[in-house]
């Protein structure tokens, strides 16, 4: 079977030599004028000298897949491409985050005959005691058919990804988030801006972020990155972009139109929240909650007069069941108006990072660079920490959580977000090839992003991302690829090869 990045050989794990990574690479100049964008959107062509090896051209497919799925949308064609259907590692028992425990009687069963006589003994069962409080009366067993969508999502989390894009349960989960009756709403603690924890009758929950400004509003150029508003549509768009990059590291998020009065004010048991409701001079129902930033009557969340756009993100398993570890990002910003972080002053900063656990072993460094690429594409400067599931130790993916400050500006790019890639000159081959694929006309990132966002319930109201934001994605994608190619011109060991053996089976995938 072809080897994945989870099944590394010793040679695969070797990091580039220190002297190779110590030099800094100047980012290509990025035009900041809207009128200059189009000429710089030229994708790297498969025939460009030094752009791709013959092996990489073979893996990308040189456009042949487009003909194979002629008549399909670009989004469908993208997800049918071999780079999005690579062989998956065989999952062992300890590669699953959660498992349904077998009944103790079943584990102690003395014979197959006894199990046949008492088939229910082998089935763990949980039954709600009543319908008190509006919760459904449910009975869950080890049979997945008895589980609500949110529980199936939790049980599907593995060492390598939050969800399998092909899993039909994913569509059920997003539908459930968009349509399930809201039973409760309380303010979520932690963080700097307002967010609510919503409860559903089947014991599921979701994290709500409200619309605070119009979708097309750009971040004020005079605001620091740590003072920016969080945007509900940024959370939605980030989920779709993460999926298009093949990462699958953001919990599913959907947009929803809720009634501020009947689905928050009248059902909340949170007195801190309920006492912040008021009716505006325009007759709209508003509230502001309690938080560090923008929770005041001068910065309210308002319905029109009751209808409010929100994002709803699937909650991860409770920390008592699946503990998570928070890691300070080595490329964390100073969060100061005057001070620079060390990485902003030291071009050889990556040399230090690569000698520091957990970045000196395994895939953690290229995982972090994957996250930097995602953040640059959506212009998210607010990545101070990231999380992993403790159960999996250091051999696992990074959770790409909290993306509300993304997609704030489309007229400017922030090159410093790419500092991990620029300074380390290291990237996964699968990530590089998918980015390259998304630069080709048949799979253009802006087109597949537009198609993907149309799947969200709020797309019927108005586009979740403006055309200016979609154009910015194209421009930034070209910049990422230019940085990678600049690294490859200067260093040999730039590509972390997580596709060893895949090209050997390429004819089998595409035949």
N, C-alpha and C positions, 0 to 999 in steps of 0.2 A: 504493500500500500504506500502511496506517496506520503512523504513526511511533511508534517505541518510545523509551524513555529512552536507548537506546544511539545513537539517531539524532537528537540534539538540534538544535534551531535555536538561533541566537544568543540570541533572547529567552528561550528555555527555560533557558539557562544563567545568566541574571542572578540574582544573589542578592538577598534582600530588603534594603531600605535599613538602614543601620546603626542609625538611631534606632528602627526598628521592632523590631529584635531585641535592643536593649539592655536593655529592661525585663524583670524577672523575673516569673514567674507562679507564684503559690502553688498547690501541688498540692491537689486536693480532699482533704478529711479522709478517711483510710482507717480503717475500724473494725478494731480489733485483737481484738475479742471474737468468738469463733465464733458466738455467738448473734445477733450483729448482721449477719452476712454476707448472709442471704437478702434482706432488704429493700433492700439496696444493689446487688443484682444485676440491677435492672431495665435491660434493654438500651435503647439509644437507638432510638426508634421512627422509622420512616420518615416519620411524620406530625408528629414533633416540630418545633416552630418553630425555625428557624435550624439544625437538625441537618444537613440535606442539601439541596443544590440539586436542581432538577428533573433536571439532567444526571446527578447522582450517583444519584438514585433510579432512573433509567433503567438505569444501568450495574449497579446491584445487582440489579435485576430485580423489586423489589417483591413477592417471593414467588412470582412466576409460574413460576419454574423448578422449584419444589417440586412443583407439579402435573404438570409435564412428565415428571418422573422418579418419579412416584408408585409405591410398591412397592419402591423402592430404599432402601438404607440412607442415613442422613444423610451418611456419608462418601462414598459413591458420588455422591450428589446434589451434594455440595460440589465434587468434582473434575469434574463435568459442567457446572458453572456457567461462564458466559462469562468471569468474572474469573480463572478457572483455565485458560482455553483461549484466551488472547489471541494475536493474530498474533505469530509469532516473527521476529526479525530474520534476514535471510539471512546466513549465516556465510561469511566469506571464508577463504582458506587460512590467513592469519595470525591468525584468530580461534580456531584450535584449539591447545590446549596442546602436543599431541604428534601427529606424523604418522608413518606407516610409510614409510620411505625406499624409493624405487624402486631396483631393481638398476642398477648403473652401466652394465651392458651394455644395459639397456632404454633408458636415456636416450641412449645413443650409437647406438641402432639406426638403420640407414640407411633402412629402408623398412618399410611395413606388411607387405610380403611376407616380409621377414626375420623380423618379429615372429610372423607366423603359422607360420613354419617352426620357430621356436624359442620356443614360448610360455612356457617356464619362465624365459627370460632376463629377463622383465619382472617377476619375482616375488622379492622379498627373502625369504630363508629363514633361519630359525635353528633349529638342531637340537641338542638336548642330547646330550652325548657318551656318557653312560651312565646307568645307574640307580644309580650309586654314591651311598651315603648315603640311599637310600630315595626319591630324587626320581624322578618319572615320566620315561620316555623320550618326549620330545615333539618335534614338528616344527611350527614356526609359520611361516606365510607371510603375505603381505599380505591374504589372505582372512580376514575376521573370524571365519569359522566355525572356523578353526584356533586361535583365541585363547581362553585361559581367561577366566572372568568378570572377574577382577581387571584383566587387561590391557584388556579392552573398556571397563571403567570408566575407566581412565586415558586411553584414546584418545577417550573421549566428553566429556572436560572441555573446556569452551570459555571464551571470554572472559567470558561472562555468567552461567554457572552450573556447578556441579560435575557435575550430571547432569540429564537430561531425565526428569521424572517418568513420562512415557508410554513410556519406553524399556523393552522387555521384558527387556533385559539386566540391569536393576536387580533384578528378582525373582530372576534366576539368581545374581546376586552375593550377595544376602542369604541365599539357600538354600545357596550354597557356603560362606559364613562360618559358617553354623549346622551344617553337616554334614561338611565336608571333614576328612579324617584329619589330625591334628596331628603334624607331623614333628619340630619343634624348638621349644624355649622358652628364651629368654634374657631377662635383665632389660634394660629399655630405659633408656638413660641420659637425663639431663635431667629437669627437673621436680622436684617436692618429695615426691611420694608414689609408692608402688610401682605399677609397670606393667610388663608383659611384652611382648616381641615374639615372636609365634607364627609358625612357618613351616609351609607346606603342600607336599605333593608336587609340585604344579604350579608351584612357584617363587613362589607368592603369599605374602603376609604379612598379619598383622592385629595391631592393638594391643589388648592385653587389660587390662582393669581388673577387679579381683576384688571380690566382695561382702565388705564389712568390717563392715556392720551391717544390721539388718533393714530391709526396704523401708519400713516404717511409722515408723522411728525419726526423730524430729525433732532438728535440730541444737540442742545445748545453748545456752540463751540467754546463758550466760556466756562462750561462745567468740567470739573475733573471727573475722571472715570469712576471714582468711588462715590460721586454725588449724583450719578445718573439715575433716572427712573428705571424701574423694571417694567418690562413689556410682556403682556400676555401672549401676543403673537410671536414674540421672540422664542418663548418656550416651545410653542407649537412648531415653528420653523426649524428650530434646533433639532428636535426629534426627527423630522423628515430629512434634514441634511446629514445627520449622523447615520441614518439608515442608508442613504444614497452613497455614502462613502464606504459602506460595508462594515461599519464598526459595531452597531447594535449594542451601544453602551449607554443610551439614554432611555429611561423608563418611558413607555408610551404616553403621549400627550395628545389631547383633543381639545378643540374649541367648542364652546357651548354658550348658548344664550339662556341666561337664567333670570328669574324674577327676584329682584332684590328684596321685595316685601315678603312674598310667600315662601321663598326658598332660603332666606337668611334671617331677616328681622323677626318673623313670626315663629321660627322654630329654634333659634339659638338659645342655648342655656348659658352663654358666656356674657355675664353682666358687663365686663369691660368693653365688649363689643357692642352690646345692645344700647348702651347709653350714649354711643357716638352717632346714632342715627338722627337725621333731621331732614326736613323738606326744604329744598333750595328755593330762592325767589322765583325760579322758573317752574316750580312745581315738581321737580324731580326728587326722588327718594335717594338720599345720600348717606354715607357713613365714612368713618376714617380710622377707626380702631386705635390700637396703641402699638407703636413701634419706634425705632430710632430715627428713621428718616421719613418725612412726608406723611406722617399720621397726624393731621390737624385739620381743622375746618377750612383752612386755606388751601389744602390739597386733598379734597374729598374724592371718594369713588362714588359716582352718581349713575343711576339708571336713567332710561329715556322713556317715560318717567320711571318705569319699574324695570325695564329690560336692560340687562348688562351683559356685555361680552366678557367671557373669562376663559382661562385655560385650566384644564383639569388633568393632572398628571397621576398616573398609577403610583400608589405608594409601594415602597419596598417592604420586605418582611420586617416585622417588629424587631428592634434591636435585641430583645430578650431571646429571640429565636435565631437571629442571624446578625451577630455583632459586626460592626464595620469599623475600620481604622481610618482615621483622618491623617493625611500626610500634608505637610507644608510643602508647597511647590518650590523647587530650587530657583525657579524663575518668577517667584512672587514679587510683585511690585512693592514699593516702599509705603504706599498709601499715605504719602506725605506731599504737601504742596511744594516742598523745597528740597527734599533729600532724594538721592538716587539709590537704587538697590545695587548690590555688588556686581551683579551680572551686567548692569548698564555701564559699569566703569572698567570692567576687566574683559578684554576680548578673548582671553584664554580661560575664561570661567569654566567652560565645559570640562577642561582637564581635571579640575577639582571635583566636579560632579561625578565624573566617570570613575573616580577612585573611592567614592563614598557609597556604602550600601544604602538602598538596594540597587543603585544604578550601576554598580560594578559587576553585575551578574544577571544573566537571563534577559528578559525582554523589557524590563521596566523603562529603560531609556527610550527605546523606540515607541513604547506605549505613550510616554510623555510627549514625544514628538508628534505622534498621531493626534493627541489632544491639542497641541499647539497649532497644527494645520487646521483642525476644525475651528478653533477659536479665531484664527486669522481670517478664514473665509467668512465668518459671520461677525467679525470685528468685536470680539468679546475680550475686553482687557481685564475682566474681574475674575481671574482664575488664581486665587491665592492658596487654596487647598484642593485636594482631591481625595477620594475615598476608595477603599477596597474592602472586600469581604474578608474578615479575619480568618475564617475557616480555611481559606485557600493560601494563606501565607503570602509570599511574594510572587508565586507562580500563578498569576491571574490577571485579568484586565482591570483597567481603571474605570470607575464610574464617572460619567460626564454629567454631573448634576448641576443644577442652578445656573441656567443660561438666560435669565431674564434681562441682563444688560447687553445682550447681543443685538445685532441689527439696529443699532442706534443711529449710525451714520452710513450713508451710501456714497456721499460725495468725497469722502476722505478715507484713506486706508491707514492702518497703524502698523508699519513694518516691524516694530519692536516685538510684536506678538510672536513673530517667527524666530525670535532669538534662539530657542533651543535647536531648531533646524539649522539656522545660520552658523551658530557657534560650534555645534557638534558634527555637522555634516554627516548625518546618519538618518536613514529612513528605511522602513520596511519595503521590500520589493512589491508586495501586494498593494500597499498603500500608494506607492509611486505609480504602479501600472493602472490602478483604478483612477487616480487623478488624471493620468494621461488619457485614459479612455474617455473621461468626462470632458476632455478638451476637444474631442473630435466632433465634427458636425452631426454625425449620426446619434451621438449620445450627449449632446451639449448640456452642461450642468444647469444652465438657466432653464432649459426646456424641460428636463426631467424634474427639476425642482418645482416648476410651475405645475406640471402634471401631478406630482405627488401631493402638493398642497391642495389641489382640487378635491382630494379625497376627504378633506376635513369638513365637518358640518358647517363651520363658519365661512367656508369659501363661497357659499351661496349668497352671503351678505355683501361681501366685497373681497377683492384679492387680499390674502393674508400678508403677502409681501408685494410691494410696488415694483414696477418694472425697473425702476432705478436700483433697487436692492438686488434684483436678479442680474442686472448688468454688472453691478459691483462684484457679484460672485464670480462672473467670468473673468473680470479684471484681476481679482485676487488669485484665482486659480492659475492664471498665466504667470503671476509673480512667484507662486510656490514652485512651479515647474522650472522657472528660470533659476531660482535659488538652488534647486537640486542639480540642475545641469551645470551651474557654476561650480558647485562642489565636485561634481564628477570630472570636470576638466582639470581640477587641481589635486584631487586625491583619488586613490584607487579603491579604498575600502569604505565607500559611502553607502552602498546598498546592503541592508541586512536581509539575507536571502531566506525568507520563510516559505519559498516555493520550490525548494529542492525536490526534484522528481516529478513535479507537476507537468512540466513541458514534455516529459517522456510519455505521458499518457494523454497528451493534448488531442491526438486524433480520436481517442476513445471518447473524450468529452464532447467533441464537436461533430463527430461522425454520425 
